Amino acid sequence: MEFTGFHKKALPFLKKIRANNDKEWFAAHKSEYEEYILNPSRAFVVEMGEHLQALVPTINAEPKINKSLYRIYRDTRRMGANKMPIKERIGVIFWQGNSKRMQSSSFYMHFSPEELMVAVGVRWFEKPMLDAFRETIKDDVKRAELWEILQKIKSMGKGYTHLEKGYKRYPRGFHAEMTHVELSLYKGMATFKTLDPELITDGERLIESLYEIYEDMLPLHQFMYEVSLRVKDE
């Protein structure tokens, strides 16, 4: 299936999910989900994946649920989880390496009726990745390298930004006199940009826009992929 963009009814359909968020309603409208969102998502993964291979030849681009695509059903069993059973936001991920897709550096995007968000890096750290990140940036040279990458991406003047700090106290092994020590306070490390969600309906423009963003943010992806290689098996 050639990717020509997401269906023009994709965003209105997500609004309908918001207004009718229950499994019975969704089951009755599953064919619309498949036509407007799921099938175009699969085609998008194939098309975008081929482009990303020019940047990262070993990128994982698998048009399957629980691979590059996410389940539409939300896991409501977890403590504190959103109890609405159907997701109102559609995500796609392309990751590098053999580790968990969310714990290796990735090229990511999601869309909802409010925004199209494009990101690169690791959006939150589980403990093994957090330990590997901190071990990496204990080194003054690596910490300076990461700081320079973030500043260069932000200085491009294209509306790029990065995640907010998540911790208030420096972890063990870090202290206030260290240059760029604030990097140790992050719970994830990713840069991102938000766009008009209507862009998803124009396949050519969507691919071109995302490729430009991913290319600009490639240095962070490479840095974070190196961090992921230091993760130790639990």
Secondary structure, 3 states (H helix, E strand, C coil): CCCCCCCCCHHHHHHHHHHCCCHHHHHHCHHHHHHHHHHHHHHHHHHHHHHHCCCCCCEECCCCECCCECCCECCCCCCCCCCCCECCCEEEEEEECCCCHHHCCEEEEEECCCCEEEEEEECCCCHHHHHHHHHHHCCHHHHHHHHHHHHHHHCCCCCCEECCCCCCCCCCCCCCCCCCHHHHHCCCEEEEEEECHHHHHCHHHHHHHHHHHHHHCHHHHHHHHHHHCCCCCC
